[in-house]
């Protein structure tokens, strides 16, 4: 799905849909300079190629070629989707930034050791029936494959993915208070990556937990590992609605055992909602499930049923790993967790330089990078230890 463009203006307008003034603010290049580059009146410098490559999600070297060709990876596939154009310039830039971070993480992990093949449970065999039936069936199958036993809730979706599906990377990003709940990437340049919006509705730990289960469905059911996976949840076209219904049903059924879902059919609205909320489902998902499966009509707000607040246990168990207490506020959210830890390990073991570590973090090398080593309890490089 590679594309070709005659000049930088076509890349900006046709691929990204960015305004010229937005690119100017994002890169620090003046609008006059950008106009000259887009009209091929001036040659692109190496620094300009770097900053534009970051904003456009393209390899810097490709921007100096004619024609300019995209790689056809997950990010450029997403850039061609209608839902990508339905979000703001700032959200599009944030999505590109997360794609860049996932690519950085993949490179760092390859430096740290032999590349490990992606291993995911096989759930893609076709199922019959309506999308929500397919989603429920596949979630039940995943629970069996991963030996999820007992009638209680999954204590933490964060830990469930980390411990049972280590091939999948979970990152957090600021995609805007009105941005998508999640983005999913997968291609040879990135591990299968779930990105959760740390703003907006995902600030609620139950919504964030549900979003993670929802995006997990996309990785396991919608990616064939031969072609790039790129999905933006919440802004899908009409043709994508079936995928979203399936993912929602998958999330409900994964988080709550079938016997429990069946047991609430004859309960009062209050008791049914209260029981399902105990499994860490957000109220909106409970309301939709009960309406579709049992005909129970719940009020729009849980307050009307006297069901308010979120348990402190869920707040703790679904707290994003690696965000609280991170020592450098200048590091973008998407680079504070797995990227920062992999970069710290690579720097500690001499596989990358200090400047390269700073680049992986997305900040200047003049900052106190060693505090990141301390944060992850990773030893400094040998030369720094000797100097101390």
C-alpha positions in Angstrom: 0.0 0.0 0.0 2.9 2.3 -0.8 2.1 5.7 -2.3 4.1 8.2 -4.3 4.0 12.0 -4.1 5.6 14.6 -6.4 6.6 17.0 -3.6 6.3 17.9 0.0 3.1 19.8 -0.5 1.4 16.7 -1.7 2.7 14.7 1.3 1.3 17.4 3.6 -2.1 17.9 1.9 -2.9 14.4 0.5 -1.3 12.1 3.0 -1.6 14.0 6.3 -4.2 16.8 5.7 -2.1 19.2 7.7 -2.5 23.0 7.4 0.8 24.8 6.5 0.6 27.0 9.6 0.2 23.8 11.8 3.3 22.2 10.3 5.2 25.5 10.8 4.4 25.5 14.5 5.1 21.8 14.9 8.5 21.9 13.2 9.7 25.4 14.0 10.2 26.1 10.3 8.7 29.3 8.9 5.8 29.2 6.5 8.0 30.9 3.9 10.7 28.2 4.3 8.1 25.5 4.1 6.6 27.1 0.9 10.1 27.1 -0.7 10.6 23.5 0.2 7.2 22.4 -1.1 7.8 24.2 -4.4 11.2 22.6 -4.8 12.8 26.1 -4.8 15.3 25.0 -2.1 17.0 21.8 -1.1 16.0 20.1 2.1 18.7 20.1 4.8 19.4 17.0 6.9 17.9 18.7 10.0 14.8 19.8 8.1 14.3 16.2 6.8 14.5 14.9 10.4 11.9 17.3 11.8 9.6 16.9 8.9 10.0 13.1 9.0 8.9 13.1 12.7 5.8 15.2 11.9 4.9 13.2 8.8 5.7 9.8 10.1 8.1 9.1 7.2 11.8 8.2 7.0 13.8 11.4 6.6 15.8 10.1 3.7 12.6 9.4 1.7 11.7 13.1 1.8 14.7 14.0 -0.4 13.8 11.5 -3.1 11.7 12.0 -6.2 9.1 10.8 -6.1 8.6 10.7 -2.4 7.5 7.2 -1.6 5.8 6.0 1.6 6.7 2.6 3.1 3.2 1.3 3.3 3.6 0.6 7.0 0.9 0.8 9.6 1.2 4.6 10.1 1.0 5.4 6.4 -1.9 3.0 6.0 -3.8 4.7 8.8 -3.0 8.1 7.3 -5.0 7.0 4.2 -8.1 6.1 6.3 -11.2 8.3 6.5 -11.2 8.2 10.3 -7.7 9.7 10.4 -9.0 12.8 8.6 -11.9 13.2 11.0 -9.6 14.1 13.9 -7.8 17.4 14.5 -4.3 18.2 13.2 -3.1 18.0 16.8 -4.5 14.5 17.2 -3.1 13.3 13.9 0.3 14.6 14.9 0.0 12.7 18.3 -0.9 9.5 16.4 2.1 9.9 14.2 4.3 10.5 17.3 3.1 7.3 18.9 3.8 5.4 15.6 7.3 6.9 15.7 7.7 5.8 19.4 6.6 2.2 18.6 9.2 2.1 15.8 11.9 3.4 18.1 11.0 0.7 20.6 11.3 -2.0 18.0 14.7 -0.8 17.0 15.9 -0.7 20.6 14.7 -4.2 21.3 16.5 -5.5 18.3 19.7 -3.9 19.7 19.2 -5.6 23.0 18.9 -9.1 21.7 17.8 -11.4 18.9 14.4 -10.5 17.5 11.7 -12.7 18.9 8.9 -13.8 16.7 5.5 -12.5 17.5 3.5 -15.2 19.3 -0.2 -14.6 19.6 -3.1 -17.0 20.3 -4.7 -18.2 17.1 -8.2 -16.7 17.1 -8.6 -15.7 13.5 -10.4 -18.7 12.2 -13.7 -17.5 10.8 -16.8 -17.6 13.0 -20.3 -17.5 11.8 -23.1 -15.3 13.2 -23.6 -11.6 14.0 -20.5 -9.6 14.9 -21.3 -9.4 18.6 -21.7 -13.2 18.7 -18.3 -13.6 17.0 -16.7 -11.3 19.5 -18.2 -13.2 22.5 -17.2 -16.6 21.1 -13.6 -15.5 20.5 -13.3 -14.0 23.9 -14.5 -17.2 25.5 -12.0 -19.1 23.4 -9.2 -16.8 24.5 -10.1 -17.4 28.2 -9.8 -21.1 27.6 -6.5 -20.9 25.7 -5.0 -18.7 28.5 -6.5 -20.9 31.2 -8.4 -18.1 32.8 -10.3 -19.9 35.6 -12.7 -19.0 38.3 -15.9 -17.0 38.3 -14.3 -13.8 39.6 -13.1 -10.7 37.6 -9.8 -10.4 35.9 -7.9 -8.5 38.6 -6.1 -6.2 36.1 -6.3 -6.0 32.3 -3.0 -4.2 32.3 -1.3 -7.2 34.0 -3.3 -9.7 32.0 -1.8 -8.4 28.7 1.7 -8.0 30.1 1.8 -11.5 31.6 -0.1 -13.5 29.1 0.6 -11.7 25.8 4.2 -10.3 26.1 4.4 -9.8 22.3 1.9 -7.0 22.6 3.2 -3.5 23.5 0.9 -1.1 25.4 1.7 2.6 25.2 -0.1 5.7 26.5 -0.4 9.0 24.7 -2.2 12.3 24.9 -4.6 12.0 22.0 -6.8 14.8 23.2 -9.8 14.9 25.5 -12.1 14.4 22.5 -9.7 12.1 20.6 -10.0 8.4 20.0 -10.0 5.9 22.9 -7.3 3.8 21.3 -5.1 3.1 18.3 -3.7 -0.2 17.2 -0.6 -0.8 15.1 1.1 -3.8 13.7 3.7 -4.2 11.0 7.3 -5.5 10.5 8.7 -2.2 11.8 6.7 -2.3 15.1 5.6 -4.9 17.5 1.8 -5.3 17.7 1.1 -2.1 19.6 -2.0 -0.9 21.5 -2.1 2.8 22.3 -4.5 4.1 24.9 -5.5 7.7 25.1 -4.5 8.9 28.6 -7.0 11.9 28.2 -10.7 12.1 28.0 -12.9 9.1 28.9 -9.9 6.8 29.4 -9.0 8.7 32.5 -11.7 6.5 34.2 -9.8 3.2 35.0 -12.9 1.1 34.1 -13.1 2.7 30.7 -9.4 2.3 30.2 -9.6 -1.3 31.2 -12.4 -1.8 28.6 -10.5 0.1 25.9 -7.5 -2.2 26.4 -9.7 -5.3 26.0 -11.4 -3.8 23.0 -8.0 -3.0 21.3 -6.8 -6.5 22.2 -9.6 -7.8 20.0 -8.3 -5.8 17.0 -4.8 -7.3 17.5 -5.9 -10.9 17.8 -8.8 -10.9 15.3 -8.1 -8.2 12.8 -4.4 -8.6 12.1 -3.2 -11.3 9.7 0.5 -10.4 10.5 1.1 -10.3 6.7 -0.3 -6.8 6.1 -0.1 -3.7 8.3 -2.7 -3.3 11.0 -3.8 0.2 11.6 -7.1 1.0 13.4 -8.4 4.1 15.1 -11.2 3.2 17.6 -14.1 5.5 17.8 -13.9 7.2 14.4 -14.6 4.2 12.1 -16.5 4.5 8.8 -19.8 2.7 8.2 -17.9 -0.3 6.8 -16.0 -0.6 10.0 -18.9 -0.6 12.5 -19.1 -4.4 12.4 -15.4 -4.5 13.6 -16.3 -2.2 16.5 -19.4 -4.2 17.5 -17.3 -7.4 17.6 -14.6 -5.7 19.6 -17.1 -4.4 22.1 -18.6 -7.8 22.6 -15.2 -9.3 22.9 -14.3 -6.9 25.6 -17.4 -7.6 27.6 -17.1 -11.3 27.4 -13.4 -11.3 28.2 -13.9 -9.2 31.3 -16.9 -11.2 32.5 -17.4 -15.0 32.4 -20.4 -16.2 30.4 -22.1 -17.8 33.4 -22.1 -14.5 35.2 -23.5 -12.7 32.1 -26.3 -15.3 32.0 -27.0 -15.0 35.7 -28.2 -11.4 35.5 -30.9 -12.0 33.0 -33.7 -12.2 35.6 -32.3 -9.6 38.0 -33.7 -6.2 38.6 -31.9 -3.4 36.7 -30.1 -2.2 39.9 -28.9 -5.7 40.8 -27.9 -6.6 37.3 -25.9 -3.5 36.8 -24.3 -3.7 40.2 -23.2 -7.3 39.6 -21.6 -6.6 36.2 -19.9 -3.5 37.5 -18.1 -5.7 40.1 -16.3 -7.2 37.1 -14.7 -4.0 36.2 -17.0 -3.1 33.3 -17.8 0.6 32.7 -21.4 1.5 33.2 -21.9 2.4 29.5 -20.8 -1.1 28.5 -23.1 -2.6 31.1 -26.0 -0.5 29.9 -25.5 -1.5 26.3 -25.0 -5.2 27.0 -28.2 -5.5 29.2 -30.2 -3.6 26.6 -29.1 -5.8 23.7 -29.0 -9.2 25.5 -31.8 -9.0 28.0 -34.0 -6.1 27.0 -33.3 -4.4 30.4 -33.3 -0.6 30.0 -31.0 1.2 32.4 -31.0 4.9 33.0 -28.3 6.9 31.2 -26.5 7.7 34.4 -25.6 5.2 37.2 -26.5 7.9 39.7 -30.1 7.1 39.1 -29.5 3.6 40.4 -27.4 4.7 43.3 -24.3 3.3 41.7 -21.6 5.9 42.0 -17.8 6.0 42.2 -15.0 3.7 41.2 -13.4 1.3 43.6 -9.9 2.2 44.7 -8.9 -1.4 43.8 -9.6 -0.7 40.1 -7.8 2.6 40.3 -4.7 0.9 41.5 -4.9 -2.3 39.4 -5.4 -0.4 36.1 -2.9 2.4 36.8 -0.6 2.8 33.8 2.8 1.3 34.4 5.7 3.7 34.3 3.8 7.1 34.2 3.6 8.0 37.9 6.7 9.6 39.2 8.6 9.6 35.9 11.5 12.0 36.5 11.5 14.0 33.3 8.3 15.8 32.4 9.7 16.8 29.0 9.6 13.2 27.8 6.4 12.6 25.8 3.9 10.2 27.4 4.3 7.5 24.7 8.1 7.4 25.4 8.0 7.1 29.2 7.2 3.4 29.6 8.5 0.7 27.4 10.6 3.0 25.1 12.3 4.7 28.1 13.1 1.3 29.8 14.5 -0.2 26.6 16.5 2.9 25.9 17.9 2.9 29.4 19.0 -0.7 29.1 20.6 -0.1 25.7 22.4 3.0 27.1 23.5 1.1 30.2 25.0 -1.7 28.3 26.8 0.5 25.8 24.6 -0.4 22.8 23.7 3.3 22.2 25.3 6.6 23.0 24.0 9.1 25.5 22.8 11.3 22.6 21.0 8.3 21.1 19.3 7.7 24.5 18.1 11.3 24.6 16.8 10.9 21.0 14.9 7.8 22.0 13.3 9.7 24.9 12.5 12.6 22.5 14.4 15.2 24.5 17.7 17.1 24.5 20.9 15.4 25.8 21.5 18.3 28.1 18.7 17.0 30.4 19.5 14.8 33.4 19.1 11.4 31.5 20.6 9.5 34.4 17.5 10.1 36.5 15.7 7.8 34.0 18.3 5.0 34.8 17.6 5.6 38.5 13.8 5.4 37.9 14.1 1.9 36.3 16.8 0.8 38.8 19.3 0.3 35.9 23.0 0.7 36.3 24.8 3.6 34.5 27.2 2.8 31.7 30.6 1.5 32.8 32.4 4.7 32.0 30.1 6.7 34.2 30.4 4.2 37.0 34.2 4.3 36.7 34.2 8.2 36.7 32.1 8.1 39.9 
